[in-house]
Amino acid sequence: MEHARLATVLNALPLAVLLIDANGTIVMTNTEAADSLQAHGTHLVGRGVLDVLPQFDLSCTPGGIAHAPADELAFRMTVRCTDSFEFTAEVAVRSLVHDDANLLLITIQDLTGRIVVEAELRRLHRQIEMILCATTDGVIGVDAHARVVLANPVATQALGYSAGELDGHALLPMVMPSHADGTVLPAEASALLDTLVSGRDHRLPVATLWRKDGTPLPVELSTVAVCEGDRVLGAVVTFADRSAFQALIEHQRTFAALIDNELHAPLVRVAQTLTQLADDPAGQLWPEANRTLRGLAEDCRHAARLVDDVRSAREPYTAQRGNGPGPGRTRSWTEHAGGVTTPQLRPDAPRVTARHRRAVPAAAGALPPELSPVGSRGAPPVTAVRWP
């Protein structure tokens, strides 16, 4: 009666079950074990456990089978059917007392499908790692509570943190606590929190993150929601370091100030002086001298306009990143393929003739290589101007 009741219980289990006696012999199986491990015309009962589980260690528990502990032990090992077909399974072992006999209850769960899924997940994980390591932008993933769940090497290096220091910690207090001027960033002004709450994506051309050492990092920042249906599960924050671009803008400002103070302003003053001399209110100069002075004054004014044009040709580098021409500027702007913005001169702009072209290389030579309007970088040369 006890034997029949035990068989009924075992047959109700969805996993293959083997009962092993103290000698390591299979004394009972359930229906699932017979269907999955037993070929037609063969039997599991009476076989040794090593025939079915070649990697099974009968002494794996203290005292051997006869003194197996009540706690369940689980192993991943190869299972061999009676027709010699093999597959990988998770094997769980537990002691059982039946009719005063110490037995081992072994359950077998086929892992063939799970192994395929695990291999695919490992492959996808490697692909994601390669993509994150190859990108030139910093990438940080956060959960719905803005806690960091991943960070690529670019992000950790730019911020000065290790991946372990970021993992599981709230991102906002660590790298987004305040604006560039040090004022506290309120929650309602946080693009990341708005993305997590509303699911809206944000792109900020100018933003500030803070490094571990407390120094600001100017960046372009984007936040994209990770959703499942209508539910926001987290967000991905990407950023590009703008430090080099900021340095370029500062270099441009220094260059413009140098042009204004050391070249443009002196030319204007010389032109004004020559004009005053040419006016000759006392009438002491010959007409030829007046004409010569007026011609020299006009040349100085034209050279000043040329210097102003060379300086203004650098403004597109600021406009490319969303700053654009400011109010009152008279230049028009044209977007070319590839994202390069180039200036177009006013219709009334002066034109250079052959006698003034020598001034163009000289003025362009004053530019640093990265700002040069001519050369191998493919930027358009300074547009020629013709005297009116």
URFEN-V81982 format. One record per helix or strand of 2 or more residues. SS is the DSSP state (2 for helix, 1 for strand). FROM is the first residue (numbers start at 1). LEN is the number of residues. Records with the same first field share a line. If there is no record, write none. Layout:
SS->FROM-LEN  FROM-LEN
This chain:
2->2-10  31-7  49-4  65-3  112-23  153-7  163-4  171-5  187-3  191-8  243-37  287-26  316-4  354-3  358-8  369-3
1->16-5  25-5  73-8  86-13  101-10  138-6  147-5  202-9  216-13  231-11  332-4  341-4
